[in-house]
Amino acid sequence: LGNLHEATGDHDDAFEAQVVLSEVVPTVATVSFEDAGGGTAEIVAESSEGHRILRAVEGTDDSPVSATLVGLKAGTDYSVHVEITGGSRDGASSPPVEITTGNVPTVLPSTDVLLSGDAAVADGYLVTSVFAPVTAAVILDGDGDYVWWSLPDAGEDKVSRVVPSVDGESLLFWYVNIQD
């Protein structure tokens, strides 16, 4: 994660949150803020189109608190804030921070979600890989939009399978070496 875009709320609320978009995957943000006073913090990211991402961060007295926010749509404006419940800072909320996510790499193939009959898309994400025209590990949301990706460097082996780790904090990649 890097400093492609950094924004800080500037209101006189209880505390401020900082939001930094990744230089590598500009739909992933790191949100940092003061300690939650032993309460539970909830990071809330909302777009004007009604897309909403929530990330709970369990109570801590450590400062600063930092959490990764995955699931933001590409090329979208978001308002991000943090709400605290419980603990010594119960009810505290940061002012909103406005961010705009970056775009999906053009080398990734387009996607479609096809439903049959009255079927509906379930909440959640699909962790998978794409194999053509490039190989990549990807995460797609229920709309079929890329919300995370990892493209191997040229000359590296091809990504064949991707699964979440047991703790849900990282992804495991399997590679295959296919000779042209």
N, C-alpha and C positions, 0 to 999 in steps of 0.2 A: 504494500500500500504506500502511496506517496502523497504529494502535495499538489495534484493537478488543480484542485480548487479548494480553497479554504474560506469558510465564512463563519462569522461569529455574530450571534444575536447581540443587540445593543440597547435593550430595554432595561428598566429598573426593577425587574422581577427578582425572585429569590436567588437565582443562580443562572449562569449562562452555559450553553452547550456549544461545542465546536464540532463542525462537521467537515471531514476531509475525504474527498473522493479519491479512489485509487488511480494512480497513473497507468496501471496495467489493465484494470477492468473498471472503467468509469461508471459502472452501475453498482459498484460496491462502495459503501461509505464506512468510515470509522467515526463513531460519535464518542466524544469525550466530554466529561462534566465533573463537577465537584462531587464529593462523596454523597451517598444517598442517606446518610444518617441512620443506617441500620434498616431502612425501609427497602421496598422493592421499586426499582426504577423501570419505567416503560418508555422505550423510545418509540415515537409515533412519527411516521412519514406519510404525508397525504399529498396526492396530486390534485390538480384542479379537475381532472377527469374522473375522480372518485376512487382511484387506486389507493389502497391503504396498506401499509406494512407496519406491524407491531413487533417489537423485540423486548422481552422482559429481561431485566438484569437483576438477579437476586440481591437482597440486601447486603450492603457492605458499608463499613466505616472508612474504608481506604479512600485516598484521594490521590490523583484523579481516577475516575472510573472510565474505562474505555471498552467499547463493544463494537463488533462488526455488524453492519446491516446489509444483508443480502436479499435480493428480491425486487429491487427497484427496476422499473422499466427504462429502457434506453431512450435518450433524447426527450426526457420529460422533466418538467419543473415540479419540484417538491418543496413542501414546507415541513421542516423537521423540528420537533421539540421533545423534551423529556418531562415526564410527570412522575412524581414520587408519591407512593402510598405507604403508610405505616412508618414506624421509627420516629426519630426526632424531627424529621423534615416532612412529615405527613402533609400532603396537599400542595407542596411546593411544585412549581412548574417553571421551566425555562421559557424565555421568549422564543418565537419561531425563528429558524434559520432557513433562508431560501437557497436552494441549490438547483442546478440543472445537470442531469446525468449526461454522460457522453454517448456516443453511438456505437452500435454493434459493428465489428469488423466486416467489411464488405465481402471477405472471402468465405464467410459462413453461409451455408445454403438457406434459402427461405423455408419457412415452415407453415403448415396449415393444420388446424384442428378440425377433424371430421367427426361429427356425432351422428348417431343413428337413432331415429325415432324421437322419443322424449328424453333421451340420455342428456345428462348434464355433466359438465366438467367438475371434477372433485377439486376441493381446495388442496393446495400443496404444490409440489414441484416435481419435475422429472429430472433425475440425475442420469445422464447418459453420455454417449459419445457420437460424433458424426464421423463418417469415414470418407466422404467425397463431397466436394472437390478437394478439401483439405481434411486432415484429421484433427479433432479437437475434443477435449472434455468440455461438456456444457451442462448448464442447468436451464431448463425451460419452465415458465410458469404455465398456469392453466389455459392461457390464451395462446400458447405456443410461442411466446416471445422469449428470446434469450435474456436471462438476467445475470448470467455468469458464464465465463468461458476461459479456457486455457489452450492456447495454440502452441504446439511444439515448435522449436526453432527449426529452420531448414536443415535437412540432413539427419534429424533425430528420427528414432523409431516412431511408428504409427501408434496412436492411442487406440486401443481396441475395446477396453471396458473401463467403466468408472463406477465406483460405489462409495457411499458415505462411510466414514470411519465409525467405529462403535460409539464414540462420544459425540458424534454429530458435528464436530468442530473442524473437520478436514475431509478431503476426498482422497481415495486411493486409486491410482491409475495402473492399468496393465498395458504394456506395450508389446507390439509385435514388430519384427524386423522383416519387412517384405522388400525383396530386391526387385528393382524395375527391370 
